[in-house]
Amino acid sequence: MAADHQGDIKYLTDIAQPKIGLITSVGPTHLEFFGSVANVAKEKSIMIANLNTTDYAVINNDQKILVELSKKTKAQLFTYGLNKADLTASDLELNQASGGLYFKINY
């Protein structure tokens, strides 16, 4: 789900009623509409905040702001990242010839 304005995520989740919410990252996108990265994160977090206890929320554990916002979900939480998380990646290798990224998943 994407958001260009405040309220977009709530509107879309009310329609789609997702059972899994995944937030990959929060960055300085659409700042003209949200004003700050914190507001972008708050908007994105609405998706996982509206999940039920039988649903799943997945977040990037390397972004501190997402870790804080994930505390608002009632869903079962799974984390991923390069550091301490439920799923971590190691042995990262960027292949210049193919443009591919290779890594080992640890769980």
N, C-alpha and C positions, 0 to 999 in steps of 0.2 A: 504494500500500500504506500502511496505517496501523498505528500501534503505540500501544498503551496500556501495555505492560509490556516490560521488557527481554526480549529473545529473540523477540519477535513478528515482527520483520522476517526474521530467519534462518528461522524456521518457515515464513513465507509464501513466501520466495524458494526454499526447498527444494521447495515444492509447485509453484509457478508457473514457476520457472526462467526469469526474464525475460531478454530479449536487449538491452533498453534500460532504463536506470535514470535517472530524472529526479528531482532534488531541487530544489524551487523555493525553499524557505527553511527556516530553523531558528529557532524562537522559543520563548517560555516556555509551551509547551503540555504538559499532563500532568506538570507538575513534581512532583505528589504521588507519581507512580510512578518518575520518573527522577531527581529531586533537583536537577538543574541543567540549564541549556541545553546545556552541553558534553556531558552524558550523552544528551540528546535527539539532538544532532548525531551522536554516536558510534553510536547505534542506527540512525539513518537511513542513515549511511554504510555500514552492512553490506550494503545492497542493491548499491551500486556496487563495493564491495570484492570481492564474490563473482562479478562479471562476468568473462567470458573475453576474450581478446585480439580476438576477432571481434565482440564486443558493443560497445555504445555507452553511455557515461555522459554525462549532461548536467547541469550544475550552474549555479547562480546565482553568477557570479564577483564579485558585489558583497558577498557575505558571506565574510569572511576565514576563518571557521572551516570553511566548505565547501571553500574553495580548499586548505586544509591537509589536510583529510580525503580530498580527491580524489586525493591523491598515492598512496593505497593501492590504487587501481584498476589493473587490467591492461587495461581496456577502452579503446577509442578515446575520448578526452575532448573534449567540446564545451562551451564556456562561453557564457553570455549575461549581459547586464547593461546598466546605464546607462554604465558606465565601460569600461575596456579589456577586451574579450572577443571571442570569435569572432563573436558576433551582438550588436549593440548597438541600442538604441532612441534615437531623437532626435525632436525636434519634438513632444514630448508635449503633448496637449491634452485636457482633461476637458470634455466637453460637458454642461453642467448640465441642459439641456432633455431630452436623451435618456438621460443617465446613462452615456454611452459614453466610452471612452478611446480616443483616436486617437494613433497614433505611426508613425514611419517606421522600418523595420528596415534596418540597415546590416550588410552581410556582406562 
